[in-house]
């Protein structure tokens, strides 16, 4: 079957009270529209057409894909009018699936069930709600067959009591679609061309209406304001947390994790509260992540532990390492394995060799550090001269004393010791003690400055 998918994404979203088009507001780190497109792609359609309108060029700049065809709706005259703008871009299809750019949680499983149950007929996704306010009501005839959809603003008091609502998601026979859209009228409270009116046309032509329902009603919920956006964020995070736990990850509190990318993991991983996952994150076996930690596009290998309040970004933590608390690994940081990186340490674009330790109050940037190195508290690599970055190289088993400044470019030899409080701007030889200190002096009778009394 040739399946065409049309995603309606032309609305302004005035209730968001934002300069950003509604479909570009983010859910779990991705635009609403991107969620819908990603789900549509999994269905392997012949074509995907996105109908855009308000701030459309900005939408097209953010949402990319060679498989996407764009159709502009210059005036927002309703969902029927929007679908009509997409028809010339579809080509010849068997069925057309209509999705919405602000309904991001619809799942592949639900859409496949709708497609499989519809065949060449008319498919409709409905949900029964305790409080159906705001939605179009699904009317059924005495035999229980769907007969029409009535929008809330056009519904009678009796029709408003109906709890089965139209989600807006439909699967339509392409062969009849153009005829139906040409027959639409805007004689209604909104003055718009409702796509829902084509259902009554299908019923009049004795085309069966096949109904499917999502497993979870939240799949069909849309976003019209920031309250609804926040509610769907929690729903999606709950869904992702449950999937992680089913697959063997321990979450100390499933309600306090945010996955804004993709988390791949091994066995027996433990994540404490308020962990944030962004981009592509890979965890090995037996990894432990402390509370309030951000992992962004990084790898943490087997048996590594990230303690509380760390930021790991585009970095790699080798097996058996211990990082934190309050550590920051910036892009290009590489811990080979069995490393200790302690509190208030920042590492950027540096390789830290097997078993080396950087435990306290230290900055390491643009460096190559060998195995078994110990870097004392307060050490910094002075890698930037105001115009260019320079490299620091520290050999195996070197010991860097506390409060040391290594002025790059500089090489510290294997087994070298650097005395505490030194400023090292020249290469230090293997196996020797190197230090730079001024002679200690005491100034007799020196007085601390005193504040002048206020008059």
C-alpha positions in Angstrom: 0.0 0.0 0.0 1.2 3.5 -0.9 0.9 5.5 2.2 1.0 9.3 2.2 1.4 11.1 5.5 0.3 14.7 5.9 1.3 16.6 9.1 -0.7 19.7 9.7 1.7 22.3 11.3 0.5 25.7 10.1 -1.1 27.1 13.3 0.2 30.2 15.0 -0.4 28.9 18.6 -1.4 32.2 20.0 -2.1 30.7 23.4 1.6 29.8 23.8 2.2 33.6 24.0 5.5 33.2 22.3 7.4 34.5 19.3 8.4 30.9 18.6 6.0 28.9 16.3 4.1 26.4 18.5 5.4 23.3 16.7 9.0 24.4 17.5 8.5 24.4 21.3 10.5 21.6 22.7 9.4 18.4 24.4 12.2 16.3 25.9 14.7 18.4 24.0 13.2 18.1 20.6 10.6 20.3 18.8 7.0 19.0 18.9 6.9 18.7 15.2 10.1 16.6 15.2 8.5 14.0 17.5 5.6 13.6 15.0 8.0 13.4 12.0 10.1 10.8 13.7 7.1 8.6 14.4 5.8 9.1 10.8 9.2 7.9 9.4 9.0 4.7 11.3 5.8 3.8 9.3 7.8 3.8 6.1 5.5 6.0 4.1 5.8 6.8 0.4 5.8 10.5 1.1 5.6 12.9 4.1 4.1 16.3 3.5 4.3 19.0 6.2 1.8 21.8 5.9 3.3 25.0 7.3 2.1 28.5 7.7 2.9 30.9 10.6 6.6 31.7 10.6 7.0 28.8 8.2 10.5 29.7 7.0 11.7 29.4 10.6 10.0 26.0 10.9 11.7 24.8 7.7 15.1 26.1 9.0 14.8 24.0 12.2 13.2 20.9 10.8 15.4 19.2 8.2 15.0 16.1 6.1 15.3 15.3 2.4 12.3 13.0 2.7 10.0 15.9 3.7 7.8 17.8 1.2 6.6 21.2 2.3 3.2 22.7 1.5 2.4 26.3 2.5 -1.0 27.3 3.9 -0.9 31.0 3.5 -4.3 31.6 5.2 -5.4 29.4 8.1 -8.9 28.5 7.0 -9.2 25.2 8.8 -8.0 21.6 8.8 -9.8 20.8 5.6 -8.3 23.7 3.8 -4.8 22.7 5.2 -5.1 19.2 3.8 -6.2 20.5 0.5 -2.9 22.5 0.3 -1.0 19.2 0.7 -2.9 17.2 -2.0 -0.9 18.5 -5.0 2.3 17.3 -3.3 1.2 13.8 -2.5 1.2 12.1 -5.9 -0.8 9.0 -6.3 -1.5 7.3 -3.0 -3.7 4.5 -1.7 -4.3 6.0 1.7 -3.5 9.4 3.4 -2.8 9.5 7.1 -3.4 12.9 8.7 -1.3 13.8 11.8 -0.8 17.0 13.7 2.4 18.8 14.5 1.2 19.6 18.0 0.2 16.1 19.0 3.7 14.7 19.7 3.1 11.5 21.8 1.2 9.4 19.2 3.0 6.1 18.9 3.9 3.9 16.0 2.0 1.0 17.6 -1.3 2.9 17.7 -0.9 4.2 14.1 -0.1 0.7 12.8 -3.2 -0.6 14.5 -5.2 2.1 12.8 -3.7 1.3 9.4 -4.0 -2.4 9.8 -7.7 -2.2 10.8 -8.7 0.3 8.1 -7.4 -1.3 4.9 -8.9 0.8 2.0 -11.8 2.2 4.2 -12.0 5.3 6.3 -10.0 5.1 9.5 -10.7 7.2 12.6 -8.8 7.4 15.9 -11.0 8.1 18.9 -10.7 8.3 22.6 -13.3 8.2 25.4 -12.7 10.8 28.1 -14.4 11.5 31.4 -14.2 15.2 30.5 -14.4 15.7 26.8 -14.6 19.5 26.9 -12.9 21.1 23.9 -13.0 18.2 21.6 -15.3 17.2 18.7 -17.8 14.6 19.6 -18.1 11.3 17.7 -21.8 10.5 16.9 -22.9 6.9 16.3 -26.1 5.6 14.7 -28.4 3.2 16.5 -26.3 0.3 15.2 -23.2 1.7 16.9 -21.5 2.7 13.6 -19.9 6.2 13.5 -22.1 8.6 11.6 -20.5 12.0 12.0 -18.3 14.3 14.1 -19.6 17.5 15.7 -17.2 20.2 16.8 -17.8 21.4 20.3 -18.8 25.0 19.3 -21.4 23.5 17.0 -22.7 20.8 19.3 -26.1 20.7 20.9 -26.5 20.2 24.7 -27.3 16.5 24.1 -24.2 16.1 21.8 -22.0 17.7 24.5 -22.8 14.8 26.7 -21.0 12.4 24.4 -17.7 11.2 25.9 -16.1 9.7 22.7 -14.1 12.3 21.1 -12.3 12.7 17.7 -8.5 12.9 18.0 -8.2 14.4 14.6 -6.1 11.6 13.4 -7.6 10.0 10.3 -6.7 7.5 7.5 -8.5 8.6 4.3 -8.9 6.8 0.9 -7.0 9.0 -1.5 -9.3 8.2 -4.4 -12.2 10.1 -2.7 -10.2 12.7 -0.9 -10.2 15.5 -3.5 -13.9 15.2 -4.2 -14.7 15.4 -0.5 -12.4 18.4 0.2 -14.0 20.3 -2.8 -17.4 19.8 -1.1 -16.4 21.2 2.2 -18.2 24.4 3.4 -17.4 26.8 6.1 -21.0 27.4 7.4 -20.1 26.8 11.1 -19.3 28.7 14.3 -15.6 29.0 13.3 -16.1 29.9 9.7 -13.6 27.2 8.8 -13.4 24.2 6.5 -13.5 21.3 8.9 -11.7 18.1 7.8 -14.1 16.2 10.1 -17.0 16.9 7.8 -15.6 14.4 5.3 -16.6 11.6 7.6 -20.3 12.2 7.0 -19.5 12.2 3.3 -17.9 8.8 3.6 -20.9 7.5 5.5 -23.2 8.8 2.8 -21.3 6.8 0.3 -21.5 3.6 2.4 -17.7 3.6 3.0 -17.1 1.8 6.3 -15.6 3.9 9.1 -13.1 1.8 11.0 -12.3 3.0 14.5 -9.1 2.4 16.5 -8.1 3.7 20.0 -4.7 4.4 21.5 -3.5 2.3 24.4 -3.1 5.5 26.4 -5.3 8.6 25.8 -2.3 10.9 26.4 -1.1 9.8 22.9 -3.9 12.0 21.4 -3.4 15.0 23.5 -2.3 18.2 21.8 -0.4 21.3 23.0 -2.2 24.7 23.0 -0.5 26.3 25.9 2.5 25.9 28.2 0.5 24.1 30.9 -0.4 21.4 28.4 3.2 21.3 27.2 4.5 20.7 30.7 1.9 18.0 31.3 3.0 16.2 28.1 6.7 16.6 29.2 5.9 14.7 32.4 3.9 12.1 30.5 6.7 11.5 28.0 9.3 11.3 30.8 7.2 8.8 32.7 7.0 6.7 29.5 10.8 6.8 29.0 11.4 6.1 32.7 9.2 3.0 32.6 11.0 1.8 29.5 14.4 2.2 31.2 13.3 0.3 34.3 11.7 -2.5 32.2 15.1 -2.9 30.6 17.0 -3.2 33.8 18.0 0.3 34.9 17.4 1.3 38.5 15.9 4.8 38.9 15.9 6.0 42.5 12.8 8.1 41.7 11.2 7.6 38.2 9.4 10.9 38.5 12.8 12.8 38.7 14.7 12.0 35.6 14.7 13.8 32.3 15.7 12.0 29.1 16.1 14.6 26.4 18.0 12.4 23.9 18.9 8.7 23.7 20.2 6.6 26.6 21.9 3.3 25.7 22.9 1.3 28.7 24.4 -2.0 29.9 23.3 -4.1 32.9 22.7 -3.0 36.5 23.0 0.8 36.0 21.8 3.0 38.8 20.6 6.6 38.3 19.9 8.8 41.3 17.4 11.7 41.3 17.4 14.6 38.9 19.7 13.1 36.3 19.4 14.8 32.9 20.3 12.9 29.8 20.9 15.0 26.6 22.0 13.9 23.1 23.5 10.4 22.7 24.6 8.9 26.0 26.1 5.5 26.5 26.5 3.8 29.8 28.3 0.5 30.3 27.6 -2.2 32.9 27.3 -1.4 36.6 27.5 2.4 36.1 26.3 4.6 38.9 25.2 8.2 38.3 24.8 10.5 41.3 22.0 13.0 41.9 21.7 16.3 39.9 24.1 15.2 37.2 24.0 16.2 33.5 25.2 13.7 30.9 25.4 15.2 27.4 26.7 13.3 24.4 29.1 11.2 26.4 30.2 7.7 27.2 30.6 6.2 30.7 32.2 2.7 30.7 31.8 -0.3 33.0 32.0 0.2 36.7 32.5 3.9 36.5 30.8 6.1 39.1 29.7 9.7 38.6 29.0 11.3 41.9 26.6 14.2 42.6 26.4 17.5 40.8 28.6 16.7 37.8 28.4 17.8 34.2 29.8 15.4 31.6 29.7 16.8 28.1 31.1 15.2 24.9 33.6 13.4 27.1 34.5 9.7 27.8 34.8 8.2 31.3 36.9 5.0 31.3 36.0 1.9 33.2 36.4 1.9 37.0 36.8 5.7 37.2 35.3 7.9 39.9 34.3 11.4 39.0 32.9 14.1 41.3 31.2 15.4 43.2 31.0 18.8 41.5 33.2 17.9 38.5 32.9 19.1 35.0 34.3 17.2 32.0 34.1 19.4 28.9 34.2 18.4 25.2 37.3 16.3 24.4 38.0 15.1 27.9 39.1 11.4 27.9 39.6 9.4 31.1 41.3 6.2 30.0 40.3 4.2 33.1 40.6 3.8 36.9 40.9 7.6 37.2 39.9 9.8 40.1 38.5 13.3 39.2 37.4 15.1 42.4 35.4 18.1 43.5 35.6 21.3 41.6 37.8 19.9 38.8 37.4 21.0 35.2 38.9 19.0 32.4 38.7 20.0 28.7 40.2 18.5 25.6 42.6 16.3 27.5 43.6 12.6 27.8 44.1 11.4 31.3 46.1 8.1 31.4 45.2 4.9 33.3 45.1 5.4 37.1 45.9 9.1 37.1 44.2 11.4 39.7 43.0 15.0 39.5 41.3 15.3 42.8 40.7 18.9 43.9 40.1 22.4 42.6 42.0 22.0 39.4 41.8 23.0 35.7 43.3 20.8 33.1 42.9 21.9 29.4 44.6 20.9 26.2 46.8 18.3 28.0 48.1 14.8 27.6 48.6 13.2 31.0 50.3 9.8 31.3 49.6 6.9 33.7 49.8 7.0 37.4 50.1 10.8 37.6 48.9 12.7 40.7 47.9 16.3 40.2 47.6 18.3 43.4 44.9 20.7 44.5 44.8 24.1 42.9 46.9 23.1 39.8 46.1 24.7 36.5 47.4 24.3 33.0 47.8 27.7 31.5 46.8 26.7 28.0 45.7 30.1 26.5 48.1 33.0 25.8 45.3 35.4 24.7 45.5 34.3 21.1 46.3 30.6 20.8 45.9 27.4 22.8 49.0 25.4 23.8 49.5 21.9 25.0 50.8 20.5 28.3 52.3 17.0 28.4 52.9 15.2 31.7 54.8 11.9 31.7 53.9 8.7 33.5 54.1 8.7 37.3 54.7 12.4 37.6 53.7 14.2 40.8 52.4 17.8 40.5 52.4 19.7 43.8 49.5 21.8 45.0 48.9 25.3 43.7 51.1 24.8 40.6 50.7 26.7 37.3 51.9 24.8 34.2 52.4 27.4 31.5 52.0 25.7 28.1 53.6 24.7 25.9 55.5 22.6 28.5 56.6 19.0 29.1 56.8 17.4 32.5 59.0 14.3 32.4 58.3 10.8 33.6 58.5 10.4 37.3 59.1 14.2 37.7 58.0 16.0 40.8 56.9 19.6 40.8 57.1 21.4 44.1 54.0 23.0 45.5 53.4 26.6 44.6 55.5 26.6 41.4 55.0 28.3 38.1 56.6 26.0 35.5 57.2 27.6 32.1 60.1 25.4 31.0 60.3 21.6 30.5 60.9 19.6 33.7 63.3 16.6 33.3 62.5 13.0 34.1 62.8 11.8 37.7 63.8 15.2 39.2 62.3 17.7 41.6 61.6 21.0 39.9 60.2 24.0 41.7 60.2 27.8 41.5 59.8 29.7 44.7 61.0 33.2 45.9 63.0 33.4 49.1 60.8 33.5 52.1 60.9 36.9 53.8 59.4 38.3 57.0 58.9 42.1 57.2 59.3 43.4 60.7 56.8 45.7 62.2 54.4 45.5 59.2 50.8 46.5 60.0 47.7 45.4 58.3 45.7 48.3 56.8 42.8 49.5 58.9 39.5 50.9 57.9 39.1 54.7 58.4 36.4 55.3 61.0 33.3 56.8 59.5 32.6 60.3 60.5 
